[in-house]
Amino acid sequence: MSVDFNCFIGGWPFHKVRAGGFADLRALHSRNGISRGFVSSTDAIFYNDPYEADIDLAEILKDSPDYHHVMTVNPALPGCFDDLERASREMNIAGVRISPGFHGYSLSDPVMTRLCEALRRLRLPLFLTMRMEDERITYMVHPETVPHDEVREFLDSQADFPVLLCNIRLGELKELSEVVVNNPYVYADCSGLKDSCSVMETLDTNGITAKLVYGSLAPLFCLKSTLLIVETSDISEDKKRRILSGEGFLNLIKQFGG
């Protein structure tokens, strides 16, 4: 069983997204042997009220138990925490996604302390999105790069609950390798690891493959290319299986959620 921990439904404001619906995502997963997904809405990144997009997503996913709703929040917005509390009661959310690069706040901002307190209380993992598209092709809106020192400080000081670093690049992951490897609550997905054909082998020598799960960033990224990076790598079959099944992170979420 393979799991996609970083996939989306919806369009993109600056270019056409093909196959951005839920049926498209399920078909894509089925063709590639993926049976479960943790899904967010791309619309929620850009709406002035992200909760409206998550209401739509909850309705789409309500009859699909193998697809888990990851709610997008902007903790700097008024009403964010009321929305989060309401979603925890009324929607079957499986996690919370933040995009600080798009929404313009720091990981050291007091709103993040409040968000982490809410996640601990609600027993929900955090999906920390480093970026969406490649910064070199951004158009009109230019998201900030999440500073590595902020990420390290945040993980060192706050990450005593499950955190998934989404769309992190090889250089960033190597720079943060100590906290990723040593903090049992921190994992990273594979969607941003396109630096070279030997990226998995490089990370394996640093012990990081034990903290990786599969994520595609579909439909913005090509799922097959991210999948092949794992499947064709020169690492053990057991390590590939653990990455694609995400068993370590799934077990962590289960234990944390009680």
C-alpha positions in Angstrom: 0.0 0.0 0.0 1.4 3.4 -1.1 0.3 6.7 0.4 0.6 10.2 -1.1 1.0 12.6 1.8 1.2 15.8 -0.2 -1.5 16.0 -2.9 -4.1 18.6 -3.8 -7.4 19.3 -5.5 -8.1 22.5 -7.3 -6.7 25.0 -9.8 -3.9 27.6 -9.8 -4.4 31.3 -10.3 -1.5 31.8 -12.8 -1.7 28.9 -15.2 -3.9 26.1 -16.3 -3.9 22.9 -14.1 -4.9 19.8 -16.0 -6.7 17.0 -14.1 -7.2 19.1 -10.9 -10.4 17.3 -9.7 -10.8 14.6 -7.2 -11.8 12.0 -9.7 -8.6 12.9 -11.6 -6.5 12.5 -8.5 -8.0 9.1 -7.7 -7.5 7.8 -11.2 -3.9 9.1 -11.2 -3.2 7.3 -7.9 -4.9 4.1 -9.1 -2.7 4.0 -12.2 0.4 4.3 -10.0 -0.5 1.9 -7.2 -1.3 4.5 -4.6 -4.3 3.7 -2.5 -4.4 6.6 0.1 -3.9 10.3 0.1 -3.7 13.3 2.4 -5.4 16.0 0.4 -5.5 19.8 0.6 -7.2 22.5 -1.5 -5.1 24.8 -3.7 -7.9 27.3 -3.5 -7.5 27.6 0.3 -4.1 29.1 -0.2 -5.5 32.1 -2.1 -9.0 32.6 -0.8 -9.4 35.5 1.7 -11.4 33.0 3.8 -9.5 29.6 3.4 -12.3 27.9 5.4 -14.7 28.3 2.4 -12.4 26.1 0.3 -12.1 23.6 3.1 -15.9 23.3 3.3 -15.9 22.4 -0.3 -13.1 19.9 0.1 -14.9 18.2 3.1 -17.9 17.7 0.9 -15.8 16.2 -1.9 -14.0 13.8 0.4 -16.9 12.8 2.7 -17.6 9.4 1.1 -13.9 8.5 0.5 -12.4 7.0 3.7 -9.0 6.4 2.0 -8.5 10.1 1.4 -7.8 12.3 4.4 -8.6 16.0 4.6 -5.7 18.3 5.5 -7.1 21.7 6.3 -5.3 24.9 5.2 -5.0 27.7 7.8 -3.5 31.1 7.9 -2.9 31.7 11.6 -2.4 35.4 11.1 -6.0 35.8 9.9 -8.8 36.8 12.3 -11.1 33.9 13.0 -8.5 31.2 12.1 -8.6 29.5 15.4 -12.4 29.6 15.6 -12.4 27.9 12.1 -9.9 25.3 13.3 -12.0 24.4 16.3 -15.2 24.2 14.2 -13.5 22.1 11.6 -12.2 19.7 14.2 -15.9 19.2 15.3 -17.7 19.3 11.9 -15.1 18.0 9.4 -13.1 14.8 9.5 -9.8 16.7 9.3 -6.6 14.6 9.5 -4.1 17.5 9.7 -3.4 21.2 9.3 -1.4 22.8 6.5 0.4 26.1 6.7 2.0 28.1 3.9 4.0 30.9 5.6 5.7 31.8 2.3 2.4 32.7 0.7 0.7 34.2 3.8 3.5 36.4 5.0 4.2 35.5 8.6 7.3 34.1 10.4 7.5 30.7 12.1 8.7 32.7 15.1 5.5 34.8 15.2 3.4 34.4 18.3 0.5 33.2 16.2 2.5 30.0 15.5 2.8 29.4 19.3 -0.9 29.6 19.5 -1.4 27.3 16.5 0.9 24.7 18.0 -1.0 24.8 21.2 -4.2 24.2 19.3 -2.7 21.3 17.4 -1.5 19.6 20.6 -5.0 20.0 22.1 -6.8 18.8 19.0 -4.2 16.0 18.4 -3.5 17.0 14.8 -0.3 16.9 12.8 1.2 19.9 11.0 2.0 19.9 7.3 4.6 22.7 7.0 4.7 23.7 3.3 8.1 25.1 2.3 6.9 26.1 -1.1 4.5 25.1 -3.9 5.9 25.8 -7.3 9.5 26.5 -8.2 10.2 30.1 -7.3 11.8 30.7 -10.6 8.5 30.3 -12.5 6.3 32.4 -10.1 4.2 35.0 -11.8 2.7 38.2 -10.3 2.8 36.8 -6.8 6.3 35.9 -5.4 6.1 33.9 -2.2 8.8 34.4 0.4 11.3 31.6 0.9 10.9 30.1 4.4 14.3 30.7 6.1 16.1 27.6 7.1 17.1 29.0 10.5 13.5 29.8 11.2 12.5 26.2 10.3 15.3 24.8 12.5 14.4 27.0 15.5 10.7 26.1 15.1 11.4 22.4 15.0 13.8 22.6 17.9 11.4 24.6 20.1 7.9 23.5 19.0 7.9 20.1 17.3 6.7 17.8 20.0 3.8 16.7 17.8 4.0 15.3 14.2 5.3 17.7 11.6 5.7 16.9 7.9 8.0 19.2 5.9 6.4 19.4 2.5 8.2 20.1 -0.8 11.6 20.6 0.9 14.7 20.5 -1.4 17.8 18.4 -1.0 20.1 21.2 0.2 17.5 22.3 2.7 17.0 18.8 4.0 20.8 18.2 4.3 21.1 21.5 6.2 18.3 20.5 8.5 19.4 16.8 8.7 20.3 16.9 12.4 16.9 18.0 13.6 15.1 15.8 11.1 17.0 12.7 12.0 17.0 13.3 15.7 13.5 14.6 16.4 11.1 11.6 16.4 8.2 13.9 15.5 9.7 15.4 12.3 9.4 13.8 8.8 9.7 15.1 5.3 8.0 14.3 2.0 9.8 13.5 -1.3 8.0 16.0 -3.7 10.8 18.5 -3.7 13.7 16.1 -4.1 14.4 16.5 -7.8 18.0 17.7 -7.6 19.6 14.6 -9.2 18.9 11.0 -10.0 21.0 9.9 -7.0 19.1 12.1 -4.4 17.9 9.1 -2.5 21.3 7.6 -2.3 22.7 10.9 -1.0 20.1 11.1 1.7 20.5 7.5 2.6 24.2 8.1 3.6 23.0 10.8 6.0 20.3 8.5 7.5 17.5 10.7 6.3 15.6 8.1 4.2 14.3 6.7 7.5 12.4 10.0 8.0 11.0 10.3 4.4 7.5 9.7 3.2 6.1 9.8 -0.4 4.4 13.0 -1.6 3.7 14.0 -5.1 2.4 17.6 -5.0 0.0 16.5 -7.8 -1.5 18.0 -9.8 1.0 20.8 -9.8 3.9 18.4 -10.1 4.2 15.3 -12.2 3.4 12.4 -10.0 5.3 9.8 -12.0 8.6 11.7 -11.8 8.5 11.9 -8.0 7.5 8.3 -7.8 10.4 7.1 -10.0 12.9 8.9 -7.8 12.0 6.5 -5.0 11.3 3.4 -7.1 14.5 3.5 -9.2 16.8 4.5 -6.4 19.7 2.3 -5.3 18.5 1.9 -1.7 17.1 -1.2 -0.1 13.7 -2.5 -1.0 12.6 -2.3 2.6 13.5 1.4 2.8 11.6 2.1 -0.4 8.6 0.2 1.0 8.8 2.3 4.2 8.9 5.6 2.3 6.0 4.6 0.0 3.8 3.2 2.7 4.7 6.1 5.1 4.3 3.6 8.0 6.5 5.5 10.4 4.6 8.8 10.0 1.2 7.0 10.0 2.1 5.3 13.2 3.3 8.6 14.7 0.0 10.2 13.8 -2.0 7.3 15.2 -0.1 7.4 18.5 -0.3 11.1 18.8 -4.0 11.1 18.1 -4.7 8.5 20.7 
